[in-house]
């Protein structure tokens, strides 16, 4: 059956800046994105209903009969079995939350839109806040590992100097290169995607995932609940963090409880704090209220939007949020909210002009043989306009 993943506007806003450049369902949690999970479960290609300026890249395909699924919802076998049994006009709900419905045309995800409401059975998870990406990442690595590797045989490790603990929880795709590493999968699975590369002296603990073409640098230390997206290059010390595609942290430095978007770069010895010195609950920027809001988390690190870069020795305070297309540098701790297209650091910001930012983005992407496509240029231009009010120095 055809299906469409539909964004809840409130959740899309909660997940900024990650969702400035993608729908909720394009967020990577675990090994694959939310959309890719649903595609595997339903054996169909996803279509999307999201913000208008994103819809040229993330297309909606109409059909006379299809499932509309809340894009923040993480699938499971039990959940999918229930959703597949929906009748036309019916909706699966939980309290006041619309999880999925079956119809010929889309409706808002509002409980009052539906007469035939069915309470969902069993537990489920939804990604409705930025920190859910790293909080749920370990469990989703486990779920995706089973989904991706079931009935398949792992490639062997041919390097005699690599030591593996819990080898039954390790899966290696074709083309993986490992040199003198320690991999501990006793506490959770370790997935190594096609053509991934692990350099000498790396230490990896599961749950852990490397997607296609990702690389771990020499001596890298990776604690559990961490994902390296496609073609990322990451070294240093990393804990409970998610890197999206084509981002680099190639040198020493610590990140924990962190989400790094696509095409980002962290300069040598950049670090982020994920715990306040007084151990109190953490506040972080809320895009809806435009102020710091309580998360009730003890651990929360950096969230960085797509195409943002930071220079060497950049120090990020606890729960810093950096928007899209920013360039951060200089001594001291920059603000815990860094607007999109900001240029500067602790001493203040100017505006990173959109033409200059896209010139750099084109050079960065060109190094990976990826063009900066017109559809992505238009998305970045739209984000630049949408985020103008964030750049208070312009007002």
Number of C-alpha atoms within 10 A of each C-alpha: 11 17 24 25 26 26 21 22 13 11 18 25 19 20 22 25 24 27 24 26 23 21 25 31 29 20 22 26 29 29 30 21 19 23 25 19 25 24 15 15 14 17 12 13 14 21 20 26 23 23 19 9 18 23 17 13 16 18 14 17 12 15 14 8 16 18 24 26 26 22 30 25 21 21 24 17 10 12 16 14 13 12 20 14 10 17 14 14 14 17 28 22 20 16 8 11 13 24 24 24 28 22 19 14 12 15 12 13 22 13 17 10 12 17 10 13 17 14 14 18 12 7 9 14 12 16 23 19 18 22 23 14 24 26 20 18 26 26 16 24 26 22 18 23 24 12 15 15 15 9 8 8 10 15 14 12 15 10 12 10 14 16 15 17 14 15 14 12 19 25 21 21 18 14 15 20 17 23 19 18 22 20 21 24 23 17 13 21 28 31 28 30 23 18 19 25 22 26 18 18 19 22 21 24 23 25 30 33 31 27 23 22 21 27 27 27 20 21 19 24 21 25 19 23 29 32 33 31 30 23 23 27 23 26 23 23 19 25 20 25 27 29 28 26 23 23 26 24 26 21 21 23 22 19 24 24 26 29 26 28 27 22 22 27 25 24 20 18 17 20 23 23 21 23 20 15 8 6 10 12 14 20 19 20 21 19 16 10 8 10 11 14 13 11 17 11 16 14 21 30 27 26 24 28 28 28 27 26 22 22 18 17 18 24 24 23 22 23 27 25 26 31 27 29 29 27 26 24 21 17 13 14 16 22 17 18 21 24 24 30 29 24 21 19 22 15 12 12 21 15 19 18 15 17 10 10 19 19 12 14 19 16 14 19 15 12 9 10 9 11 14 16 9 10 13 16 15 15 19 24 14 15 22 20 11 12 15 16 13 19 16 11 12 9 7
